[in-house]
Structure formats: C-alpha cells, structure tokens
Amino acid sequence: MCESNVYLRNGNDEKLIMENVAAISPIGEDTFLLKGLLGESMEVKAIIADINLMGHKIILKAL
C-alpha cells in the first residue's frame, strides 16, 4: 500500500492528524485537503515541511 500518515508540526511537537492518507491536494494558499483511504477528508492550513515516501510519513508545519 502507498498510504502515509500525516503529522502536524508546531514548534518542536509533532501530532498525528490523519492515518492512511491516500491523497493530498492544495485547495488554497497554504491550505491542503487530506483524503483518507476510507473516504474521510480533512482541511489543514499548513506548509509542507517534509515528505518521507519510504517511511510513509508526511510532516506539515502549522502556520
């Protein structure tokens, strides 16, 4: 499977905000729509800090 977990970084803290994310789409300035494997979705206002495809981990930095 190719899903990743998405974390939100705020300072030195990282919080898991969504598991099994299948797609991330930009929907506005510094805003992304996360789409999960089972159809769930979430809007996040952040910037991309790191994408580790081998580790299935995406880190977004809170604004």
Jmol script that loads the backbone (N, CA, C; Angstrom):
load data "model"
ATOM      1  N   MET A   1       0.835  -1.175   0.000  1.00  0.00           N
ATOM      2  CA  MET A   1       0.000   0.000   0.000  1.00  0.00           C
ATOM      3  C   MET A   1       0.885   1.245   0.000  1.00  0.00           C
ATOM      4  N   CYS A   2       0.330   2.338  -0.466  1.00  0.00           N
ATOM      5  CA  CYS A   2       1.099   3.574  -0.605  1.00  0.00           C
ATOM      6  C   CYS A   2       0.585   4.697   0.281  1.00  0.00           C
ATOM      7  N   GLU A   3      -0.224   4.385   1.265  1.00  0.00           N
ATOM      8  CA  GLU A   3      -0.749   5.432   2.127  1.00  0.00           C
ATOM      9  C   GLU A   3       0.315   5.892   3.110  1.00  0.00           C
ATOM     10  N   SER A   4       0.149   7.115   3.582  1.00  0.00           N
ATOM     11  CA  SER A   4       1.075   7.686   4.549  1.00  0.00           C
ATOM     12  C   SER A   4       0.303   8.263   5.726  1.00  0.00           C
ATOM     13  N   ASN A   5       0.992   8.433   6.819  1.00  0.00           N
ATOM     14  CA  ASN A   5       0.442   9.130   7.975  1.00  0.00           C
ATOM     15  C   ASN A   5       0.891  10.586   7.891  1.00  0.00           C
ATOM     16  N   VAL A   6       0.000  11.494   8.258  1.00  0.00           N
ATOM     17  CA  VAL A   6       0.311  12.922   8.204  1.00  0.00           C
ATOM     18  C   VAL A   6       0.385  13.466   9.624  1.00  0.00           C
ATOM     19  N   TYR A   7       1.468  14.188   9.884  1.00  0.00           N
ATOM     20  CA  TYR A   7       1.716  14.796  11.190  1.00  0.00           C
ATOM     21  C   TYR A   7       1.735  16.301  11.034  1.00  0.00           C
ATOM     22  N   LEU A   8       1.285  17.001  12.062  1.00  0.00           N
ATOM     23  CA  LEU A   8       1.338  18.459  12.080  1.00  0.00           C
ATOM     24  C   LEU A   8       2.398  18.880  13.088  1.00  0.00           C
ATOM     25  N   ARG A   9       3.394  19.615  12.601  1.00  0.00           N
ATOM     26  CA  ARG A   9       4.480  20.092  13.457  1.00  0.00           C
ATOM     27  C   ARG A   9       4.151  21.503  13.923  1.00  0.00           C
ATOM     28  N   ASN A  10       4.241  21.699  15.226  1.00  0.00           N
ATOM     29  CA  ASN A  10       4.020  23.002  15.839  1.00  0.00           C
ATOM     30  C   ASN A  10       5.185  23.225  16.793  1.00  0.00           C
ATOM     31  N   GLY A  11       6.154  24.028  16.371  1.00  0.00           N
ATOM     32  CA  GLY A  11       7.380  24.175  17.161  1.00  0.00           C
ATOM     33  C   GLY A  11       8.169  22.880  17.097  1.00  0.00           C
ATOM     34  N   ASN A  12       8.462  22.296  18.269  1.00  0.00           N
ATOM     35  CA  ASN A  12       9.189  21.027  18.325  1.00  0.00           C
ATOM     36  C   ASN A  12       8.263  19.823  18.450  1.00  0.00           C
ATOM     37  N   ASP A  13       6.960  20.060  18.540  1.00  0.00           N
ATOM     38  CA  ASP A  13       5.995  18.977  18.725  1.00  0.00           C
ATOM     39  C   ASP A  13       5.437  18.519  17.383  1.00  0.00           C
ATOM     40  N   GLU A  14       5.233  17.204  17.250  1.00  0.00           N
ATOM     41  CA  GLU A  14       4.575  16.635  16.085  1.00  0.00           C
ATOM     42  C   GLU A  14       3.378  15.827  16.559  1.00  0.00           C
ATOM     43  N   LYS A  15       2.225  16.078  15.946  1.00  0.00           N
ATOM     44  CA  LYS A  15       0.992  15.394  16.325  1.00  0.00           C
ATOM     45  C   LYS A  15       0.418  14.691  15.100  1.00  0.00           C
ATOM     46  N   LEU A  16       0.101  13.410  15.237  1.00  0.00           N
ATOM     47  CA  LEU A  16      -0.533  12.661  14.169  1.00  0.00           C
ATOM     48  C   LEU A  16      -1.937  13.226  13.956  1.00  0.00           C
ATOM     49  N   ILE A  17      -2.228  13.687  12.723  1.00  0.00           N
ATOM     50  CA  ILE A  17      -3.553  14.260  12.481  1.00  0.00           C
ATOM     51  C   ILE A  17      -4.413  13.374  11.583  1.00  0.00           C
ATOM     52  N   MET A  18      -3.780  12.473  10.808  1.00  0.00           N
ATOM     53  CA  MET A  18      -4.566  11.578   9.965  1.00  0.00           C
ATOM     54  C   MET A  18      -3.721  10.395   9.531  1.00  0.00           C
ATOM     55  N   GLU A  19      -4.310   9.207   9.627  1.00  0.00           N
ATOM     56  CA  GLU A  19      -3.645   7.987   9.197  1.00  0.00           C
ATOM     57  C   GLU A  19      -4.165   7.566   7.833  1.00  0.00           C
ATOM     58  N   ASN A  20      -3.370   6.761   7.145  1.00  0.00           N
ATOM     59  CA  ASN A  20      -3.753   6.168   5.862  1.00  0.00           C
ATOM     60  C   ASN A  20      -4.246   7.193   4.845  1.00  0.00           C
ATOM     61  N   VAL A  21      -3.465   8.268   4.677  1.00  0.00           N
ATOM     62  CA  VAL A  21      -3.798   9.306   3.708  1.00  0.00           C
ATOM     63  C   VAL A  21      -3.391   8.820   2.319  1.00  0.00           C
ATOM     64  N   ALA A  22      -4.355   8.854   1.412  1.00  0.00           N
ATOM     65  CA  ALA A  22      -4.121   8.382   0.058  1.00  0.00           C
ATOM     66  C   ALA A  22      -3.826   9.526  -0.912  1.00  0.00           C
ATOM     67  N   ALA A  23      -4.274  10.765  -0.578  1.00  0.00           N
ATOM     68  CA  ALA A  23      -4.067  11.902  -1.478  1.00  0.00           C
ATOM     69  C   ALA A  23      -4.044  13.203  -0.686  1.00  0.00           C
ATOM     70  N   ILE A  24      -3.224  14.134  -1.173  1.00  0.00           N
ATOM     71  CA  ILE A  24      -3.165  15.487  -0.614  1.00  0.00           C
ATOM     72  C   ILE A  24      -3.290  16.450  -1.786  1.00  0.00           C
ATOM     73  N   SER A  25      -4.261  17.368  -1.699  1.00  0.00           N
ATOM     74  CA  SER A  25      -4.489  18.334  -2.777  1.00  0.00           C
ATOM     75  C   SER A  25      -4.438  19.746  -2.226  1.00  0.00           C
ATOM     76  N   PRO A  26      -3.726  20.652  -2.909  1.00  0.00           N
ATOM     77  CA  PRO A  26      -3.777  22.058  -2.497  1.00  0.00           C
ATOM     78  C   PRO A  26      -5.136  22.632  -2.876  1.00  0.00           C
ATOM     79  N   ILE A  27      -5.753  23.371  -1.941  1.00  0.00           N
ATOM     80  CA  ILE A  27      -7.073  23.942  -2.228  1.00  0.00           C
ATOM     81  C   ILE A  27      -7.105  25.451  -2.013  1.00  0.00           C
ATOM     82  N   GLY A  28      -5.984  26.025  -1.691  1.00  0.00           N
ATOM     83  CA  GLY A  28      -5.888  27.461  -1.479  1.00  0.00           C
ATOM     84  C   GLY A  28      -4.485  27.770  -1.007  1.00  0.00           C
ATOM     85  N   GLU A  29      -4.254  29.030  -0.715  1.00  0.00           N
ATOM     86  CA  GLU A  29      -2.930  29.419  -0.253  1.00  0.00           C
ATOM     87  C   GLU A  29      -2.636  28.777   1.098  1.00  0.00           C
ATOM     88  N   ASP A  30      -1.622  27.942   1.137  1.00  0.00           N
ATOM     89  CA  ASP A  30      -1.189  27.240   2.355  1.00  0.00           C
ATOM     90  C   ASP A  30      -2.296  26.381   2.973  1.00  0.00           C
ATOM     91  N   THR A  31      -3.205  25.866   2.154  1.00  0.00           N
ATOM     92  CA  THR A  31      -4.281  25.008   2.636  1.00  0.00           C
ATOM     93  C   THR A  31      -4.317  23.737   1.793  1.00  0.00           C
ATOM     94  N   PHE A  32      -4.420  22.595   2.484  1.00  0.00           N
ATOM     95  CA  PHE A  32      -4.424  21.301   1.817  1.00  0.00           C
ATOM     96  C   PHE A  32      -5.644  20.498   2.229  1.00  0.00           C
ATOM     97  N   LEU A  33      -6.134  19.686   1.303  1.00  0.00           N
ATOM     98  CA  LEU A  33      -7.201  18.745   1.588  1.00  0.00           C
ATOM     99  C   LEU A  33      -6.578  17.363   1.645  1.00  0.00           C
ATOM    100  N   LEU A  34      -6.655  16.724   2.826  1.00  0.00           N
ATOM    101  CA  LEU A  34      -6.157  15.367   3.008  1.00  0.00           C
ATOM    102  C   LEU A  34      -7.317  14.417   2.768  1.00  0.00           C
ATOM    103  N   LYS A  35      -7.086  13.374   1.976  1.00  0.00           N
ATOM    104  CA  LYS A  35      -8.124  12.389   1.686  1.00  0.00           C
ATOM    105  C   LYS A  35      -7.639  11.022   2.141  1.00  0.00           C
ATOM    106  N   GLY A  36      -8.442  10.386   2.982  1.00  0.00           N
ATOM    107  CA  GLY A  36      -8.081   9.097   3.531  1.00  0.00           C
ATOM    108  C   GLY A  36      -8.511   7.936   2.663  1.00  0.00           C
ATOM    109  N   LEU A  37      -7.957   6.791   2.966  1.00  0.00           N
ATOM    110  CA  LEU A  37      -8.225   5.564   2.236  1.00  0.00           C
ATOM    111  C   LEU A  37      -9.698   5.180   2.274  1.00  0.00           C
ATOM    112  N   LEU A  38     -10.375   5.482   3.380  1.00  0.00           N
ATOM    113  CA  LEU A  38     -11.776   5.088   3.540  1.00  0.00           C
ATOM    114  C   LEU A  38     -12.763   6.220   3.222  1.00  0.00           C
ATOM    115  N   GLY A  39     -12.273   7.293   2.573  1.00  0.00           N
ATOM    116  CA  GLY A  39     -13.147   8.371   2.152  1.00  0.00           C
ATOM    117  C   GLY A  39     -13.214   9.565   3.085  1.00  0.00           C
ATOM    118  N   GLU A  40     -12.583   9.487   4.238  1.00  0.00           N
ATOM    119  CA  GLU A  40     -12.591  10.628   5.143  1.00  0.00           C
ATOM    120  C   GLU A  40     -11.717  11.747   4.560  1.00  0.00           C
ATOM    121  N   SER A  41     -11.981  12.978   4.988  1.00  0.00           N
ATOM    122  CA  SER A  41     -11.195  14.104   4.500  1.00  0.00           C
ATOM    123  C   SER A  41     -11.018  15.135   5.606  1.00  0.00           C
ATOM    124  N   MET A  42      -9.999  15.979   5.426  1.00  0.00           N
ATOM    125  CA  MET A  42      -9.673  16.998   6.420  1.00  0.00           C
ATOM    126  C   MET A  42      -8.958  18.136   5.713  1.00  0.00           C
ATOM    127  N   GLU A  43      -9.338  19.368   6.037  1.00  0.00           N
ATOM    128  CA  GLU A  43      -8.618  20.541   5.545  1.00  0.00           C
ATOM    129  C   GLU A  43      -7.605  20.978   6.589  1.00  0.00           C
ATOM    130  N   VAL A  44      -6.390  21.309   6.126  1.00  0.00           N
ATOM    131  CA  VAL A  44      -5.328  21.728   7.029  1.00  0.00           C
ATOM    132  C   VAL A  44      -4.662  22.970   6.466  1.00  0.00           C
ATOM    133  N   LYS A  45      -4.505  23.998   7.296  1.00  0.00           N
ATOM    134  CA  LYS A  45      -3.780  25.205   6.905  1.00  0.00           C
ATOM    135  C   LYS A  45      -2.357  25.039   7.416  1.00  0.00           C
ATOM    136  N   ALA A  46      -1.433  24.801   6.494  1.00  0.00           N
ATOM    137  CA  ALA A  46      -0.048  24.496   6.860  1.00  0.00           C
ATOM    138  C   ALA A  46       0.817  24.556   5.604  1.00  0.00           C
ATOM    139  N   ILE A  47       2.107  24.375   5.796  1.00  0.00           N
ATOM    140  CA  ILE A  47       3.033  24.226   4.678  1.00  0.00           C
ATOM    141  C   ILE A  47       3.711  22.866   4.807  1.00  0.00           C
ATOM    142  N   ILE A  48       4.195  22.360   3.705  1.00  0.00           N
ATOM    143  CA  ILE A  48       4.866  21.062   3.721  1.00  0.00           C
ATOM    144  C   ILE A  48       6.263  21.246   4.304  1.00  0.00           C
ATOM    145  N   ALA A  49       6.567  20.466   5.343  1.00  0.00           N
ATOM    146  CA  ALA A  49       7.877  20.521   5.973  1.00  0.00           C
ATOM    147  C   ALA A  49       8.759  19.373   5.497  1.00  0.00           C
ATOM    148  N   ASP A  50       8.168  18.172   5.327  1.00  0.00           N
ATOM    149  CA  ASP A  50       8.961  17.008   4.943  1.00  0.00           C
ATOM    150  C   ASP A  50       8.038  15.918   4.407  1.00  0.00           C
ATOM    151  N   ILE A  51       8.498  15.224   3.380  1.00  0.00           N
ATOM    152  CA  ILE A  51       7.785  14.061   2.849  1.00  0.00           C
ATOM    153  C   ILE A  51       8.779  12.914   2.790  1.00  0.00           C
ATOM    154  N   ASN A  52       8.471  11.840   3.508  1.00  0.00           N
ATOM    155  CA  ASN A  52       9.307  10.646   3.510  1.00  0.00           C
ATOM    156  C   ASN A  52       8.471   9.501   2.949  1.00  0.00           C
ATOM    157  N   LEU A  53       8.592   9.267   1.650  1.00  0.00           N
ATOM    158  CA  LEU A  53       7.771   8.250   0.999  1.00  0.00           C
ATOM    159  C   LEU A  53       8.135   6.841   1.454  1.00  0.00           C
ATOM    160  N   MET A  54       9.399   6.590   1.691  1.00  0.00           N
ATOM    161  CA  MET A  54       9.815   5.260   2.163  1.00  0.00           C
ATOM    162  C   MET A  54       9.307   4.992   3.573  1.00  0.00           C
ATOM    163  N   GLY A  55       9.230   6.036   4.386  1.00  0.00           N
ATOM    164  CA  GLY A  55       8.761   5.902   5.763  1.00  0.00           C
ATOM    165  C   GLY A  55       7.264   6.116   5.907  1.00  0.00           C
ATOM    166  N   HIS A  56       6.571   6.424   4.788  1.00  0.00           N
ATOM    167  CA  HIS A  56       5.125   6.665   4.789  1.00  0.00           C
ATOM    168  C   HIS A  56       4.747   7.755   5.792  1.00  0.00           C
ATOM    169  N   LYS A  57       5.550   8.824   5.819  1.00  0.00           N
ATOM    170  CA  LYS A  57       5.344   9.899   6.783  1.00  0.00           C
ATOM    171  C   LYS A  57       5.429  11.246   6.070  1.00  0.00           C
ATOM    172  N   ILE A  58       4.396  12.071   6.284  1.00  0.00           N
ATOM    173  CA  ILE A  58       4.356  13.428   5.739  1.00  0.00           C
ATOM    174  C   ILE A  58       4.209  14.380   6.909  1.00  0.00           C
ATOM    175  N   ILE A  59       5.070  15.380   6.955  1.00  0.00           N
ATOM    176  CA  ILE A  59       5.027  16.353   8.042  1.00  0.00           C
ATOM    177  C   ILE A  59       4.635  17.706   7.467  1.00  0.00           C
ATOM    178  N   LEU A  60       3.567  18.265   8.014  1.00  0.00           N
ATOM    179  CA  LEU A  60       3.124  19.613   7.664  1.00  0.00           C
ATOM    180  C   LEU A  60       3.463  20.534   8.834  1.00  0.00           C
ATOM    181  N   LYS A  61       3.861  21.761   8.519  1.00  0.00           N
ATOM    182  CA  LYS A  61       4.201  22.739   9.554  1.00  0.00           C
ATOM    183  C   LYS A  61       3.037  23.695   9.737  1.00  0.00           C
ATOM    184  N   ALA A  62       2.555  23.776  10.966  1.00  0.00           N
ATOM    185  CA  ALA A  62       1.432  24.660  11.290  1.00  0.00           C
ATOM    186  C   ALA A  62       1.820  26.116  11.067  1.00  0.00           C
ATOM    187  N   LEU A  63       0.850  26.901  10.644  1.00  0.00           N
ATOM    188  CA  LEU A  63       1.084  28.340  10.430  1.00  0.00           C
ATOM    189  C   LEU A  63       0.596  29.137  11.617  1.00  0.00           C
TER     190      LEU A  63
END
end "model"
wireframe off; spacefill off
backbone 0.3
color backbone group
